């Protein structure tokens, strides 16, 4: 098997990731029990830590799929340890996505594990490596929304329900943005192996600017409105109402003060 060529230490879960999981668990408990004096602080820490966990899993999925596809170098690079500090660009993979969540409630696609594509044989393998990351966000969104579409919310505290709804919104936005067939994003990586050489050469210079182009478009009010209409429609299909996600974001942005509407329904 391909994994036999990696050392056990290359696949050992990093203490950094374990620490992030611990923060997620403790702040999730604080959100559930109402232990914190300021519930917004607990929600902020819980959602942020869970979001970083999902980013780590996103990058791990790329690396693990690449390992089985033939790139045995991902182990030595530390990508299989789930340590976000091992990523090629920690700023792109972790810091910027967290900043964008804080600023605007958008799940910014994370950035960067370096896959040695020359080691991968077969177009389907290349496509699957690119798809593995955003598919992880899809799975994360399904897990977050399970209590909603399974109708098992009885006994779930309102703050925890709202936090899950907002976290699901982040996962859905991340999945959709990642799957866009724009150079530099995973969606383009899925279709790139099937494009002609001449097309790839023409597109290649634009790859570093693909994400910037997408976010420039999202600043256009009509595009932004249409984008979030799609997000809201998907969340409603998964059982999450506009109130759930709105109050989740309101709690998350605790520094703006409590929303009277959300305070009443809590």
Buried (B, 14 or more C-beta within 10 A) or exposed (E): EEEEEBEEEBBEEBEBBEEBBEBBEBBBEBBBEBEBEEBBBBBBBBBBBBBBBBBBBBBBBBBBBBBBBBBBBBBEBBBBBBBBEBBBBBEBBBEBBBEBBEEBBBBBBBBBBBBEBEEBEEEEBBBBBBBBBBBBBBBBBEBBBBBBEEEEBEEEBBBBBBBBBBBBBBBBBBBBBBBBEBBBBBBBBBEBBEBEEEEBEEBEEEBEEBBEBBBEBBEEEEEBEEBBEEBBEBBBEBBBEEEBBBBBBBBBBBEEEBBEEBEEEB
